[in-house]
Amino acid sequence: MAIEKISHATDEVVLELEGVSKFFGPVTALSRIDLTLHRGEVLALLGDNGAGKSTLVRILSGLHKPDAGTISVSGVQTQFQRPQDARAAGIETVYQDLALFDNLTAAENFFVGREPYGPKWMGVLAPVGFKEMRRRTAARLSEMAVGIKDPSMPVGLMSGGQRQAIAVARAEQFARNIIILDEPTAALGVRETRSVVEIIKSLPAKGISVILITHNMQQATELADRAIVLRQGHKVGEVIASPENEQEIVSMIVGATGAPHRV
């Protein structure tokens, strides 16, 4: 029996792309991509290797600048010159390699680059607030029911599921609008995958929109409200993410269908 999927998507548009293109010399990585994301919505971004997913993620993360088109966040047209601009707009990205430092603790990884400091009156001499980092990290991981009891443990000693949970929790801590997840369970076992999936399911209820990049079709239809398919840099289709549409999605990914599909 199929489990009913609960959608938390609202009418508020938090992200809109219009005609976004990216070229690398003579190669067209993305061609006139249109995309809309609503608050609380989970959008699956699907496609084979080389489809343009990674390029689009890098544009939304501020690593690449589009050569054409516009990006609007919460109705305000913006340009990301660097990753800090995307973060300032409330967009956090969890890359496939997680971007964690094995030699740092969970708390230090949680706040890397955003460390809280001591009293402002001390200026540049203010010490890093390690105690505050540990307290806030422990509280957030406890809220997410992650089995990490000691935020002072080095990340290098943790399991793949625990590392992924830290990366997602860190993104949730700082994201106001959107979290982009690139293959969040690709290297995990069955039990750890289920744990991370439950964490992802909790995000939309908090008003966070999710862009999910995955090759796992079952995961895409379980978690996402809609699915957008890219092929060779073009958007070739957009459908409701449901088990009933799996075959149609696969056909679009491999190029077995003709005209683009719309929801």
Buried (B, 14 or more C-beta within 10 A) or exposed (E): EEEEBEEBBBEBBBBBBBEBBBBEEEEBBBBBBEBBBBBBBBBBBBBBEEBBBBBBBBBBBBBBEBBBBEBBBBEEEBEBEEBEBBBBBBBBBBBBEBEBEEEBBBBBBBBBEEBEBEEEEEEEEEEEBBEBBBEBBBEBBEEBEBEBEEBEBBBEEBBBBBBBBBBBBBBBBBBBBBBBBBBBBBBBEEEBBEBBBEBBBBBBEEBBBBBBBBBBBEBBBBBBBBBBBBBBBBBBBBBBBBEEBBEBBBBBBEEEBEEEBEE
